[in-house]
Amino acid sequence: MTAGISGFGQTGNVHRRHPVSLSDDVPVEVAIVESPERLDEFLVQAGDLVEGLLVVRSPVRVVHQRHRPQDGQRS
């Protein structure tokens, strides 16, 4: 999840993040890497939970993946 500095709201107006603001309409980006099928399932549910959802899909090439070791295992 990344908080943006500024972005366009649903109305097309620019929203800017201010250091002392308690506003709840600051731009946020959430990146998810998942199979297309599982992402489609997620978006059906997320669409009902979030107002003003913008979804951008693009192909991803995984270059490196590292798993966290289980408890008691060496890395």
Protein Blocks (a to p, Z undefined) as FASTA:
>chain_A
ZZdfbdcdfkopacdddfkbcbfkbccdddddddfklmmmmmmmmmmmpghiacdddddd
dfbdcddddehiaZZ
